Amino acid sequence: MMHHIRTLWALTRARVALLRAEPERGEITTTVIVTALMAIAAIAIIAIIVAKLTQKANSINLGLGG
């Protein structure tokens, strides 16, 4: 078990060292834009599904009224 922890720790340190060595490539703006567009698309899809489900639920005849 201790060997696994040491291996994971060594890999983590190597990865952090690699990330520190690389200069920032300025991709944060692109990432933020893509994430925002995906969030907007998800909200739109959920709104469409809710509207269709509500419409279907309201069209069900329960036989309670006239």
C-alpha positions in Angstrom: 0.0 0.0 0.0 2.8 2.4 0.9 4.4 1.7 -2.5 1.3 2.8 -4.3 1.1 6.0 -2.2 4.8 6.8 -3.0 4.2 6.2 -6.7 1.2 8.4 -6.8 3.0 11.1 -4.9 6.0 10.9 -7.3 3.6 11.2 -10.3 1.8 14.1 -8.8 5.1 15.9 -8.1 6.3 15.3 -11.6 3.0 16.6 -13.1 3.1 19.7 -11.0 6.8 20.3 -12.0 5.8 19.9 -15.7 2.9 22.3 -15.3 5.1 24.9 -13.6 7.7 24.6 -16.4 5.2 25.3 -19.1 4.3 29.0 -19.6 0.6 29.7 -19.6 -0.7 29.4 -23.2 -3.6 31.8 -22.8 -6.3 29.1 -23.4 -8.4 30.2 -20.4 -10.5 32.6 -22.5 -11.4 29.9 -24.9 -12.1 27.5 -22.1 -14.4 30.0 -20.4 -16.3 30.7 -23.7 -16.8 27.1 -24.5 -17.9 26.3 -20.9 -20.4 29.2 -21.0 -21.8 28.1 -24.4 -22.2 24.6 -23.1 -24.0 25.8 -20.0 -26.4 28.0 -22.1 -27.1 25.0 -24.4 -27.8 22.8 -21.4 -30.2 25.3 -19.9 -32.0 25.7 -23.3 -32.3 21.9 -23.7 -33.7 21.5 -20.2 -36.2 24.3 -20.8 -37.4 22.7 -24.0 -37.8 19.3 -22.2 -39.7 20.9 -19.3 -42.0 22.7 -21.7 -42.8 19.6 -23.6 -43.3 17.5 -20.5 -45.6 20.2 -19.0 -47.6 20.4 -22.2 -48.0 16.6 -22.3 -49.0 16.5 -18.6 -51.6 19.2 -19.1 -53.0 17.3 -22.1 -53.7 14.1 -20.2 -57.4 13.6 -19.6 -58.0 12.4 -16.0 -61.8 12.1 -16.4 -62.4 14.3 -13.4 -64.2 17.2 -15.1 -67.0 17.9 -17.6 
